[in-house]
Amino acid sequence: MADISPPALGIHGASLLPSVRVDSYNAEIKDEEGFVGDRASRGAFYEILEKWRKPLRKYGADPFGDEDTDEISKKTLDDLLVNGDHEAAGVIQSAVEEFAQTLARVVKRFLKLKAWDKTERIVVGGGFRQGRVGELAIGRADVLLKAELGRFDLVPIRHHPDEAALIGAAHLAPAWIFKAHDSILAVDIGGTNIRAGVVEPNVKKAADLSKARVWKSKLWRHADDRPGREAAIEQLVAMLTDLARRARKEGHALAPFVGIACPGAIEEDGDIAKGAQNLPGNWESSRFNLPQRICEALPRIDDHETVVLMHNDAVVQGLSEIPAMQDVSRWGVLTIGTGLGNARFTNRGSDKE
């Protein structure tokens, strides 16, 4: 009898994906001062901003008043940079310059890794990228790196940081799954938020998924609620169930597939080996498997059991950039958020692969 089983969907945390090879991800570089990536995190930027406020605060001239540095929003910084007085703009510009120099040094440290050798371009994503201050820091670091390295690009991620990982999840799925379906469920798990969405790959408009978009999404800021692990999973399942119901109601041919972006080192069986310390509860337990839990809890979609495929969050966010990376062979992604996520790729089919 002929084998009529469907093509394999892949393995969790795979190094070979439909369009790229994942050469490295979740790399932890450490020196005598600690983890290098911590110097290019959102928290690191705010520490620099606080440092530049101190001299003015000493003389009662702090343009930010009594507001704690950690509480200043990206929107406020952007507004003050453009419309604030000269001292407020000066403080922000000073922090941007110092952070950009630090980011350039961190990038050079990654480029020394064997797995990152001959990287031609790095995309910067994560929450810090959103807003003018983040863009300026990335742009200044790009200029510094070009001055020293020559042909090299450091560019902001094209998609909105809130949507990049959801769109990247479509690149985890094999092409055949889109032949009978026009949308998939996607999840982006972070240390502060969990976001779930319905992604339309728009294959008929562009087979390379360059027209993929988020149709609907739901956000839960779990850091505010401080739930346990089981409560977090229940909330995630509820979000996915509601999105699936809405998609069917609106006439979507939803695929029985969920792509998940999750922090940490992802094992082939879906266990999280390390790097999930900022998530609610113990996600690294040998008795906990997130993809399996989601499969068991979600209702059937299109009369099929739901298949879940998970990879590291920086990897999945980077995958959203595949259509824009066809003019290079080796490229990477850095995601600036609670920490510094990272991944390096080689395009499959490249003569340099």
Contacts in CASP RR format, 6 or more apart in sequence:
PFRMAT RR
TARGET T0000
AUTHOR 0000-0000-0000
METHOD contacts of the structure
MODEL  1
MADISPPALGIHGASLLPSVRVDSYNAEIKDEEGFVGDRASRGAFYEILE
KWRKPLRKYGADPFGDEDTDEISKKTLDDLLVNGDHEAAGVIQSAVEEFA
QTLARVVKRFLKLKAWDKTERIVVGGGFRQGRVGELAIGRADVLLKAELG
RFDLVPIRHHPDEAALIGAAHLAPAWIFKAHDSILAVDIGGTNIRAGVVE
PNVKKAADLSKARVWKSKLWRHADDRPGREAAIEQLVAMLTDLARRARKE
GHALAPFVGIACPGAIEEDGDIAKGAQNLPGNWESSRFNLPQRICEALPR
IDDHETVVLMHNDAVVQGLSEIPAMQDVSRWGVLTIGTGLGNARFTNRGS
DKE
6 176 0 8 1.000
7 174 0 8 1.000
7 176 0 8 1.000
8 174 0 8 1.000
9 173 0 8 1.000
9 174 0 8 1.000
9 177 0 8 1.000
9 257 0 8 1.000
9 307 0 8 1.000
9 309 0 8 1.000
10 174 0 8 1.000
10 309 0 8 1.000
11 268 0 8 1.000
12 266 0 8 1.000
12 267 0 8 1.000
12 268 0 8 1.000
12 269 0 8 1.000
12 270 0 8 1.000
12 291 0 8 1.000
12 309 0 8 1.000
12 310 0 8 1.000
12 311 0 8 1.000
13 22 0 8 1.000
13 266 0 8 1.000
13 267 0 8 1.000
13 268 0 8 1.000
13 270 0 8 1.000
13 310 0 8 1.000
13 311 0 8 1.000
13 312 0 8 1.000
13 315 0 8 1.000
14 22 0 8 1.000
14 268 0 8 1.000
14 311 0 8 1.000
15 21 0 8 1.000
15 22 0 8 1.000
15 23 0 8 1.000
16 22 0 8 1.000
16 348 0 8 1.000
17 171 0 8 1.000
17 172 0 8 1.000
17 319 0 8 1.000
17 348 0 8 1.000
18 171 0 8 1.000
18 173 0 8 1.000
18 174 0 8 1.000
18 175 0 8 1.000
18 348 0 8 1.000
19 171 0 8 1.000
19 319 0 8 1.000
19 322 0 8 1.000
19 347 0 8 1.000
19 348 0 8 1.000
20 319 0 8 1.000
20 322 0 8 1.000
20 345 0 8 1.000
20 346 0 8 1.000
20 347 0 8 1.000
20 348 0 8 1.000
21 345 0 8 1.000
21 346 0 8 1.000
21 348 0 8 1.000
21 353 0 8 1.000
22 315 0 8 1.000
22 343 0 8 1.000
22 344 0 8 1.000
22 345 0 8 1.000
23 115 0 8 1.000
23 116 0 8 1.000
23 330 0 8 1.000
23 344 0 8 1.000
23 345 0 8 1.000
23 346 0 8 1.000
24 113 0 8 1.000
24 115 0 8 1.000
24 116 0 8 1.000
24 342 0 8 1.000
24 343 0 8 1.000
24 344 0 8 1.000
25 265 0 8 1.000
25 312 0 8 1.000
25 314 0 8 1.000
25 315 0 8 1.000
25 342 0 8 1.000
25 343 0 8 1.000
25 344 0 8 1.000
26 264 0 8 1.000
26 265 0 8 1.000
26 275 0 8 1.000
26 312 0 8 1.000
26 314 0 8 1.000
26 341 0 8 1.000
26 342 0 8 1.000
26 343 0 8 1.000
27 110 0 8 1.000
27 113 0 8 1.000
27 115 0 8 1.000
27 116 0 8 1.000
27 342 0 8 1.000
28 35 0 8 1.000
29 35 0 8 1.000
29 36 0 8 1.000
29 37 0 8 1.000
29 109 0 8 1.000
29 110 0 8 1.000
29 113 0 8 1.000
30 36 0 8 1.000
36 106 0 8 1.000
36 109 0 8 1.000
37 106 0 8 1.000
37 339 0 8 1.000
37 340 0 8 1.000
38 44 0 8 1.000
38 339 0 8 1.000
38 340 0 8 1.000
39 102 0 8 1.000
39 105 0 8 1.000
39 106 0 8 1.000
40 99 0 8 1.000
40 102 0 8 1.000
40 103 0 8 1.000
40 106 0 8 1.000
40 334 0 8 1.000
40 336 0 8 1.000
40 340 0 8 1.000
41 128 0 8 1.000
41 336 0 8 1.000
41 337 0 8 1.000
41 338 0 8 1.000
41 339 0 8 1.000
41 340 0 8 1.000
42 127 0 8 1.000
42 128 0 8 1.000
42 336 0 8 1.000
42 337 0 8 1.000
42 338 0 8 1.000
42 339 0 8 1.000
43 337 0 8 1.000
43 338 0 8 1.000
44 99 0 8 1.000
44 102 0 8 1.000
45 95 0 8 1.000
45 99 0 8 1.000
45 128 0 8 1.000
45 137 0 8 1.000
46 69 0 8 1.000
46 70 0 8 1.000
46 72 0 8 1.000
48 95 0 8 1.000
48 98 0 8 1.000
48 99 0 8 1.000
48 102 0 8 1.000
49 69 0 8 1.000
49 72 0 8 1.000
49 91 0 8 1.000
49 92 0 8 1.000
49 95 0 8 1.000
50 69 0 8 1.000
51 95 0 8 1.000
52 91 0 8 1.000
52 94 0 8 1.000
52 95 0 8 1.000
52 98 0 8 1.000
53 62 0 8 1.000
53 64 0 8 1.000
53 69 0 8 1.000
53 91 0 8 1.000
56 62 0 8 1.000
56 63 0 8 1.000
56 87 0 8 1.000
56 91 0 8 1.000
61 87 0 8 1.000
63 80 0 8 1.000
63 84 0 8 1.000
63 85 0 8 1.000
63 87 0 8 1.000
63 88 0 8 1.000
63 91 0 8 1.000
64 72 0 8 1.000
64 88 0 8 1.000
64 91 0 8 1.000
74 128 0 8 1.000
74 130 0 8 1.000
74 131 0 8 1.000
74 133 0 8 1.000
74 134 0 8 1.000
75 131 0 8 1.000
77 92 0 8 1.000
77 133 0 8 1.000
78 131 0 8 1.000
78 132 0 8 1.000
78 133 0 8 1.000
80 88 0 8 1.000
80 89 0 8 1.000
80 92 0 8 1.000
81 88 0 8 1.000
81 89 0 8 1.000
81 92 0 8 1.000
81 93 0 8 1.000
81 132 0 8 1.000
81 133 0 8 1.000
81 136 0 8 1.000
82 89 0 8 1.000
82 132 0 8 1.000
92 133 0 8 1.000
96 133 0 8 1.000
96 134 0 8 1.000
96 136 0 8 1.000
96 137 0 8 1.000
96 140 0 8 1.000
97 140 0 8 1.000
99 137 0 8 1.000
100 136 0 8 1.000
100 137 0 8 1.000
100 138 0 8 1.000
100 139 0 8 1.000
100 140 0 8 1.000
100 141 0 8 1.000
100 144 0 8 1.000
101 140 0 8 1.000
101 141 0 8 1.000
101 144 0 8 1.000
103 137 0 8 1.000
103 138 0 8 1.000
103 141 0 8 1.000
103 336 0 8 1.000
104 141 0 8 1.000
104 144 0 8 1.000
104 145 0 8 1.000
104 148 0 8 1.000
106 334 0 8 1.000
106 340 0 8 1.000
107 122 0 8 1.000
107 141 0 8 1.000
107 145 0 8 1.000
107 154 0 8 1.000
107 334 0 8 1.000
108 145 0 8 1.000
108 148 0 8 1.000
108 149 0 8 1.000
110 116 0 8 1.000
110 119 0 8 1.000
110 122 0 8 1.000
110 334 0 8 1.000
110 342 0 8 1.000
111 117 0 8 1.000
111 119 0 8 1.000
111 149 0 8 1.000
113 344 0 8 1.000
115 344 0 8 1.000
116 332 0 8 1.000
116 344 0 8 1.000
118 330 0 8 1.000
118 352 0 8 1.000
119 152 0 8 1.000
119 330 0 8 1.000
119 331 0 8 1.000
119 332 0 8 1.000
119 344 0 8 1.000
120 151 0 8 1.000
120 152 0 8 1.000
120 153 0 8 1.000
120 328 0 8 1.000
120 329 0 8 1.000
120 330 0 8 1.000
120 331 0 8 1.000
121 152 0 8 1.000
121 153 0 8 1.000
121 154 0 8 1.000
121 155 0 8 1.000
121 325 0 8 1.000
121 328 0 8 1.000
121 331 0 8 1.000
121 332 0 8 1.000
122 153 0 8 1.000
122 154 0 8 1.000
122 155 0 8 1.000
122 331 0 8 1.000
122 332 0 8 1.000
122 333 0 8 1.000
122 334 0 8 1.000
123 155 0 8 1.000
123 156 0 8 1.000
123 157 0 8 1.000
123 318 0 8 1.000
123 321 0 8 1.000
123 325 0 8 1.000
123 331 0 8 1.000
123 332 0 8 1.000
123 333 0 8 1.000
123 334 0 8 1.000
124 138 0 8 1.000
124 154 0 8 1.000
124 155 0 8 1.000
124 156 0 8 1.000
124 157 0 8 1.000
124 333 0 8 1.000
124 334 0 8 1.000
124 335 0 8 1.000
124 336 0 8 1.000
125 156 0 8 1.000
125 157 0 8 1.000
125 161 0 8 1.000
125 164 0 8 1.000
125 317 0 8 1.000
125 333 0 8 1.000
125 334 0 8 1.000
125 335 0 8 1.000
125 336 0 8 1.000
126 157 0 8 1.000
126 161 0 8 1.000
126 164 0 8 1.000
126 317 0 8 1.000
126 335 0 8 1.000
126 336 0 8 1.000
126 337 0 8 1.000
127 161 0 8 1.000
127 162 0 8 1.000
127 335 0 8 1.000
127 336 0 8 1.000
127 337 0 8 1.000
128 134 0 8 1.000
128 137 0 8 1.000
128 336 0 8 1.000
128 337 0 8 1.000
129 135 0 8 1.000
129 138 0 8 1.000
129 156 0 8 1.000
129 157 0 8 1.000
129 161 0 8 1.000
129 336 0 8 1.000
130 160 0 8 1.000
130 161 0 8 1.000
130 162 0 8 1.000
134 156 0 8 1.000
135 156 0 8 1.000
138 154 0 8 1.000
138 155 0 8 1.000
138 156 0 8 1.000
139 154 0 8 1.000
139 156 0 8 1.000
141 154 0 8 1.000
142 153 0 8 1.000
142 154 0 8 1.000
142 155 0 8 1.000
145 152 0 8 1.000
145 154 0 8 1.000
146 152 0 8 1.000
157 164 0 8 1.000
157 317 0 8 1.000
157 318 0 8 1.000
157 320 0 8 1.000
157 321 0 8 1.000
157 333 0 8 1.000
158 320 0 8 1.000
158 321 0 8 1.000
158 324 0 8 1.000
159 167 0 8 1.000
159 320 0 8 1.000
161 317 0 8 1.000
162 195 0 8 1.000
162 217 0 8 1.000
162 219 0 8 1.000
163 213 0 8 1.000
163 214 0 8 1.000
163 217 0 8 1.000
164 317 0 8 1.000
164 318 0 8 1.000
164 320 0 8 1.000
164 321 0 8 1.000
165 186 0 8 1.000
165 188 0 8 1.000
165 195 0 8 1.000
165 261 0 8 1.000
165 313 0 8 1.000
165 316 0 8 1.000
165 317 0 8 1.000
165 320 0 8 1.000
166 186 0 8 1.000
166 187 0 8 1.000
166 188 0 8 1.000
166 195 0 8 1.000
166 197 0 8 1.000
166 199 0 8 1.000
166 214 0 8 1.000
166 217 0 8 1.000
166 261 0 8 1.000
167 186 0 8 1.000
167 199 0 8 1.000
167 209 0 8 1.000
167 212 0 8 1.000
167 213 0 8 1.000
167 214 0 8 1.000
167 320 0 8 1.000
168 186 0 8 1.000
168 199 0 8 1.000
168 212 0 8 1.000
168 261 0 8 1.000
168 316 0 8 1.000
168 317 0 8 1.000
168 318 0 8 1.000
168 319 0 8 1.000
168 320 0 8 1.000
169 184 0 8 1.000
169 186 0 8 1.000
169 187 0 8 1.000
169 188 0 8 1.000
169 199 0 8 1.000
169 259 0 8 1.000
169 260 0 8 1.000
169 261 0 8 1.000
169 316 0 8 1.000
169 319 0 8 1.000
170 184 0 8 1.000
170 186 0 8 1.000
170 199 0 8 1.000
170 201 0 8 1.000
170 209 0 8 1.000
170 212 0 8 1.000
171 209 0 8 1.000
171 316 0 8 1.000
171 319 0 8 1.000
171 320 0 8 1.000
171 322 0 8 1.000
172 259 0 8 1.000
172 309 0 8 1.000
172 311 0 8 1.000
172 316 0 8 1.000
172 319 0 8 1.000
173 184 0 8 1.000
173 255 0 8 1.000
173 257 0 8 1.000
173 259 0 8 1.000
173 309 0 8 1.000
175 203 0 8 1.000
175 207 0 8 1.000
177 184 0 8 1.000
177 255 0 8 1.000
177 257 0 8 1.000
178 201 0 8 1.000
178 203 0 8 1.000
178 255 0 8 1.000
180 253 0 8 1.000
180 255 0 8 1.000
181 253 0 8 1.000
181 254 0 8 1.000
181 255 0 8 1.000
181 257 0 8 1.000
181 302 0 8 1.000
182 200 0 8 1.000
182 201 0 8 1.000
182 203 0 8 1.000
182 252 0 8 1.000
182 253 0 8 1.000
182 254 0 8 1.000
183 198 0 8 1.000
183 199 0 8 1.000
183 200 0 8 1.000
183 201 0 8 1.000
183 215 0 8 1.000
183 247 0 8 1.000
183 252 0 8 1.000
183 253 0 8 1.000
183 254 0 8 1.000
183 255 0 8 1.000
184 198 0 8 1.000
184 199 0 8 1.000
184 201 0 8 1.000
184 254 0 8 1.000
184 255 0 8 1.000
184 257 0 8 1.000
184 258 0 8 1.000
184 259 0 8 1.000
185 196 0 8 1.000
185 197 0 8 1.000
185 198 0 8 1.000
185 199 0 8 1.000
185 240 0 8 1.000
185 243 0 8 1.000
185 244 0 8 1.000
185 254 0 8 1.000
185 255 0 8 1.000
185 257 0 8 1.000
185 258 0 8 1.000
185 259 0 8 1.000
186 196 0 8 1.000
186 197 0 8 1.000
186 198 0 8 1.000
186 199 0 8 1.000
186 258 0 8 1.000
186 259 0 8 1.000
186 260 0 8 1.000
186 261 0 8 1.000
187 194 0 8 1.000
187 195 0 8 1.000
187 196 0 8 1.000
187 197 0 8 1.000
187 236 0 8 1.000
187 240 0 8 1.000
187 258 0 8 1.000
187 259 0 8 1.000
187 260 0 8 1.000
187 261 0 8 1.000
187 262 0 8 1.000
188 194 0 8 1.000
188 195 0 8 1.000
188 196 0 8 1.000
188 261 0 8 1.000
188 313 0 8 1.000
188 316 0 8 1.000
188 317 0 8 1.000
189 236 0 8 1.000
189 260 0 8 1.000
189 261 0 8 1.000
189 262 0 8 1.000
189 263 0 8 1.000
189 279 0 8 1.000
189 313 0 8 1.000
190 262 0 8 1.000
190 263 0 8 1.000
190 278 0 8 1.000
190 279 0 8 1.000
190 313 0 8 1.000
190 338 0 8 1.000
191 222 0 8 1.000
191 223 0 8 1.000
191 263 0 8 1.000
191 278 0 8 1.000
191 279 0 8 1.000
191 338 0 8 1.000
192 221 0 8 1.000
192 222 0 8 1.000
192 223 0 8 1.000
192 338 0 8 1.000
193 219 0 8 1.000
193 220 0 8 1.000
193 221 0 8 1.000
193 222 0 8 1.000
193 223 0 8 1.000
194 219 0 8 1.000
194 220 0 8 1.000
194 222 0 8 1.000
194 232 0 8 1.000
194 235 0 8 1.000
194 236 0 8 1.000
194 239 0 8 1.000
195 217 0 8 1.000
195 218 0 8 1.000
195 219 0 8 1.000
195 220 0 8 1.000
196 217 0 8 1.000
196 218 0 8 1.000
196 236 0 8 1.000
196 239 0 8 1.000
196 240 0 8 1.000
196 243 0 8 1.000
197 214 0 8 1.000
197 215 0 8 1.000
197 216 0 8 1.000
197 217 0 8 1.000
197 218 0 8 1.000
197 243 0 8 1.000
198 214 0 8 1.000
198 215 0 8 1.000
198 216 0 8 1.000
198 217 0 8 1.000
198 243 0 8 1.000
198 244 0 8 1.000
198 246 0 8 1.000
198 247 0 8 1.000
198 252 0 8 1.000
198 254 0 8 1.000
199 212 0 8 1.000
199 213 0 8 1.000
199 214 0 8 1.000
199 215 0 8 1.000
200 212 0 8 1.000
200 213 0 8 1.000
200 214 0 8 1.000
200 215 0 8 1.000
200 252 0 8 1.000
201 209 0 8 1.000
201 211 0 8 1.000
201 212 0 8 1.000
202 209 0 8 1.000
202 211 0 8 1.000
202 212 0 8 1.000
202 213 0 8 1.000
203 209 0 8 1.000
205 211 0 8 1.000
206 323 0 8 1.000
208 322 0 8 1.000
208 323 0 8 1.000
208 326 0 8 1.000
209 322 0 8 1.000
209 323 0 8 1.000
210 323 0 8 1.000
210 324 0 8 1.000
212 320 0 8 1.000
215 247 0 8 1.000
215 252 0 8 1.000
216 243 0 8 1.000
216 246 0 8 1.000
216 247 0 8 1.000
217 243 0 8 1.000
218 239 0 8 1.000
218 242 0 8 1.000
218 243 0 8 1.000
220 235 0 8 1.000
220 236 0 8 1.000
220 239 0 8 1.000
222 232 0 8 1.000
222 235 0 8 1.000
222 280 0 8 1.000
225 231 0 8 1.000
226 280 0 8 1.000
227 235 0 8 1.000
227 280 0 8 1.000
228 280 0 8 1.000
228 281 0 8 1.000
229 279 0 8 1.000
229 280 0 8 1.000
229 281 0 8 1.000
229 282 0 8 1.000
229 283 0 8 1.000
229 288 0 8 1.000
231 280 0 8 1.000
232 279 0 8 1.000
232 280 0 8 1.000
232 281 0 8 1.000
233 290 0 8 1.000
233 293 0 8 1.000
233 294 0 8 1.000
233 297 0 8 1.000
236 294 0 8 1.000
237 294 0 8 1.000
237 297 0 8 1.000
237 298 0 8 1.000
240 258 0 8 1.000
240 294 0 8 1.000
240 298 0 8 1.000
241 298 0 8 1.000
241 299 0 8 1.000
244 254 0 8 1.000
244 298 0 8 1.000
244 299 0 8 1.000
244 301 0 8 1.000
247 254 0 8 1.000
248 254 0 8 1.000
253 302 0 8 1.000
254 301 0 8 1.000
254 302 0 8 1.000
255 301 0 8 1.000
255 302 0 8 1.000
256 300 0 8 1.000
256 301 0 8 1.000
256 302 0 8 1.000
256 304 0 8 1.000
256 305 0 8 1.000
256 306 0 8 1.000
256 307 0 8 1.000
257 306 0 8 1.000
257 307 0 8 1.000
257 308 0 8 1.000
257 309 0 8 1.000
258 294 0 8 1.000
258 298 0 8 1.000
258 306 0 8 1.000
258 307 0 8 1.000
258 308 0 8 1.000
258 309 0 8 1.000
259 308 0 8 1.000
259 309 0 8 1.000
259 310 0 8 1.000
259 316 0 8 1.000
260 290 0 8 1.000
260 291 0 8 1.000
260 294 0 8 1.000
260 308 0 8 1.000
260 309 0 8 1.000
260 310 0 8 1.000
260 311 0 8 1.000
260 316 0 8 1.000
261 310 0 8 1.000
261 311 0 8 1.000
261 312 0 8 1.000
261 313 0 8 1.000
261 315 0 8 1.000
261 316 0 8 1.000
261 317 0 8 1.000
262 272 0 8 1.000
262 276 0 8 1.000
262 283 0 8 1.000
262 290 0 8 1.000
262 310 0 8 1.000
262 311 0 8 1.000
262 312 0 8 1.000
262 313 0 8 1.000
263 275 0 8 1.000
263 276 0 8 1.000
263 278 0 8 1.000
263 279 0 8 1.000
263 312 0 8 1.000
263 313 0 8 1.000
264 272 0 8 1.000
264 273 0 8 1.000
264 274 0 8 1.000
264 275 0 8 1.000
264 276 0 8 1.000
264 312 0 8 1.000
264 313 0 8 1.000
265 272 0 8 1.000
265 273 0 8 1.000
265 274 0 8 1.000
265 275 0 8 1.000
265 312 0 8 1.000
266 272 0 8 1.000
266 273 0 8 1.000
266 310 0 8 1.000
266 311 0 8 1.000
266 312 0 8 1.000
267 273 0 8 1.000
269 289 0 8 1.000
270 289 0 8 1.000
270 290 0 8 1.000
270 291 0 8 1.000
270 292 0 8 1.000
270 310 0 8 1.000
271 284 0 8 1.000
271 286 0 8 1.000
271 288 0 8 1.000
271 289 0 8 1.000
272 283 0 8 1.000
272 284 0 8 1.000
272 290 0 8 1.000
273 284 0 8 1.000
274 284 0 8 1.000
275 284 0 8 1.000
276 283 0 8 1.000
276 284 0 8 1.000
277 284 0 8 1.000
278 338 0 8 1.000
282 288 0 8 1.000
283 290 0 8 1.000
290 308 0 8 1.000
290 310 0 8 1.000
291 308 0 8 1.000
291 309 0 8 1.000
291 310 0 8 1.000
292 308 0 8 1.000
294 306 0 8 1.000
294 308 0 8 1.000
295 305 0 8 1.000
295 306 0 8 1.000
295 307 0 8 1.000
295 308 0 8 1.000
298 306 0 8 1.000
299 306 0 8 1.000
300 306 0 8 1.000
312 343 0 8 1.000
313 335 0 8 1.000
313 341 0 8 1.000
314 333 0 8 1.000
314 334 0 8 1.000
314 335 0 8 1.000
314 341 0 8 1.000
314 342 0 8 1.000
314 343 0 8 1.000
315 333 0 8 1.000
315 343 0 8 1.000
317 333 0 8 1.000
317 335 0 8 1.000
318 332 0 8 1.000
318 333 0 8 1.000
318 343 0 8 1.000
318 345 0 8 1.000
321 331 0 8 1.000
321 333 0 8 1.000
322 347 0 8 1.000
325 331 0 8 1.000
325 345 0 8 1.000
325 347 0 8 1.000
326 347 0 8 1.000
328 347 0 8 1.000
329 346 0 8 1.000
329 347 0 8 1.000
329 350 0 8 1.000
329 351 0 8 1.000
329 352 0 8 1.000
329 353 0 8 1.000
330 344 0 8 1.000
330 345 0 8 1.000
330 346 0 8 1.000
330 347 0 8 1.000
330 352 0 8 1.000
331 344 0 8 1.000
331 345 0 8 1.000
331 347 0 8 1.000
332 342 0 8 1.000
332 343 0 8 1.000
332 344 0 8 1.000
332 345 0 8 1.000
333 341 0 8 1.000
333 342 0 8 1.000
333 343 0 8 1.000
333 345 0 8 1.000
334 340 0 8 1.000
334 341 0 8 1.000
334 342 0 8 1.000
335 341 0 8 1.000
335 342 0 8 1.000
346 352 0 8 1.000
346 353 0 8 1.000
347 353 0 8 1.000
END
